[in-house]
Amino acid sequence: TLLRSANVNADVKWIRNGIAIAGGNASGNATNQLCNPYSLCIDDNQTVYIADC
């Protein structure tokens, strides 16, 4: 179940001690990489789904 949908403003500020949960190893098709992510969803169990093509 989708909790909410939101647009993020260009001037948003993020915490500096965030944790990478996906990607971070350059663009690519390996299991630890993202190639072209275009959508993100967090369900009721706080499971993160990333649509990547």
N, C-alpha and C positions, 0 to 999 in steps of 0.2 A: 504494500500500500504506500503510495506516494504521500509523504508528510506535507510537503509544500513545494511550490515552484517559486523561484526568485530570480530577479535580475540583479547582477552585481555592478554597482557603480564603478566608474573608472578611478575614482579617488578613494576607494575602500582601503582600509588599513588592516593588515594581518598581523597576528602575533609573531614575534621573532623566533620563538622556540617551537614552531609547528613541527609535525612529524610527516614525512613523505610516506604515503601509503601505496603509491603507484608511480611508475616511471622513475625519473631521476638518473637514468643511465643512458642518456641520449635517445634520439628517436630511432625506432626500429620495430621489428616484429617478434622479438624474443619475449619470453614470459615476464621479464623484468623491465619491459620497455613499453612505451605508448608511441603509436605512429601518428595518428590524427584524432585525438579525443574530441568529441563534440557534444557529449551530454553526460550528466552525472546525476545519480539518484541515490538517496539514502532511505532505506525502508524502516519499518517500525522496530526492527531488531538492531538498528544502526549498522546494517550491512551496506557497504558502498558498492554500487554498480557503475561502471564507466563504459560508455559506448565509444568504441574506437574503430576506425575503419582504415 
